[in-house]
């Protein structure tokens, strides 16, 4: 089975960047999740920790992000395998601030 590394592409070690979180933002995020689970009975939620800027750049320059994966509707998929309309949908609901 051929892997992404076997394709001969110049692949960086990872496209993942460790995000930085503010303490107040993490507290707000935890409260949001607790409220969804405890008060509203939400049993499924997914979070992508990528910035909107990264996704827009990946849409315009897919060759720079061959290993970028996102969660869509409960499954993980390579960003470059998504149809443009799905990429646009993910981008449109990416950034929320607390």
C-alpha positions as CSV (number, residue, x, y, z in Angstrom):
1,X,0.0,0.0,0.0
2,X,1.4,3.4,-1.0
3,X,1.5,6.0,1.7
4,X,1.6,9.8,1.2
5,X,5.4,9.7,1.9
6,X,5.8,7.3,-1.0
7,X,4.5,9.8,-3.6
8,X,7.7,11.7,-3.9
9,X,6.0,14.9,-2.7
10,X,8.0,17.3,-0.5
11,X,6.0,16.7,2.7
12,X,6.7,18.6,5.9
13,X,6.9,16.5,9.0
14,X,3.4,17.7,10.0
15,X,1.0,20.5,9.1
16,X,-0.3,20.5,12.6
17,X,0.6,23.6,14.7
18,X,0.2,23.4,18.4
19,X,-2.4,26.0,19.3
20,X,-2.1,28.4,22.2
21,X,-5.0,28.9,24.5
22,X,-5.9,31.6,26.9
23,X,-7.1,30.5,30.4
24,X,-10.3,32.4,30.1
25,X,-11.0,31.0,26.7
26,X,-10.5,27.4,27.9
27,X,-12.8,28.1,30.9
28,X,-15.5,29.4,28.5
29,X,-15.0,26.4,26.2
30,X,-15.4,23.9,29.1
31,X,-18.5,25.7,30.2
32,X,-19.9,25.6,26.7
33,X,-19.3,21.8,26.5
34,X,-20.8,21.2,30.0
35,X,-23.9,23.3,29.1
36,X,-24.4,21.4,25.8
37,X,-24.1,18.0,27.5
38,X,-25.8,18.7,30.9
39,X,-28.5,21.2,29.9
40,X,-29.3,20.5,26.3
41,X,-28.6,16.7,26.1
42,X,-26.1,17.0,23.2
43,X,-24.5,13.7,22.7
44,X,-22.2,14.4,19.8
45,X,-20.0,17.4,19.0
46,X,-16.8,17.8,17.1
47,X,-14.1,20.5,17.1
48,X,-11.4,21.4,14.6
49,X,-8.5,23.4,16.1
50,X,-7.5,25.1,12.9
51,X,-7.8,28.7,12.1
52,X,-9.9,30.0,9.3
53,X,-6.8,31.5,7.7
54,X,-5.2,28.1,7.6
55,X,-8.2,26.5,5.9
56,X,-8.5,29.3,3.4
57,X,-4.8,29.0,2.6
58,X,-5.1,25.2,2.2
59,X,-8.0,25.8,-0.2
60,X,-5.9,28.1,-2.4
61,X,-2.6,26.2,-2.0
62,X,-3.5,22.5,-1.5
63,X,0.0,21.4,-2.4
64,X,1.2,23.0,0.9
65,X,-1.2,20.9,3.0
66,X,-1.2,17.3,1.7
67,X,-1.6,15.8,5.1
68,X,-4.1,18.2,6.6
69,X,-7.1,16.4,8.1
70,X,-10.4,17.8,9.4
71,X,-13.5,16.3,11.0
72,X,-16.6,16.5,8.9
73,X,-19.9,15.0,10.0
74,X,-18.3,12.5,12.3
75,X,-15.4,11.3,10.1
76,X,-11.8,12.4,9.5
77,X,-10.8,13.3,5.9
78,X,-7.9,14.8,4.1
79,X,-8.7,18.4,3.3
80,X,-7.6,18.0,-0.3
81,X,-10.1,15.1,-0.8
82,X,-13.1,17.4,0.0
83,X,-15.1,18.9,-2.7
84,X,-14.9,22.7,-2.9
85,X,-18.4,23.2,-1.7
86,X,-17.7,21.1,1.4
87,X,-14.4,23.0,2.0
88,X,-16.5,26.3,1.8
89,X,-19.0,24.9,4.3
90,X,-16.2,23.9,6.8
91,X,-14.6,27.3,6.4
92,X,-17.9,29.2,6.9
93,X,-18.5,27.5,10.3
94,X,-14.9,27.4,11.5
95,X,-14.2,30.5,13.7
96,X,-16.0,31.1,16.9
97,X,-14.7,33.2,19.7
98,X,-15.5,33.2,23.4
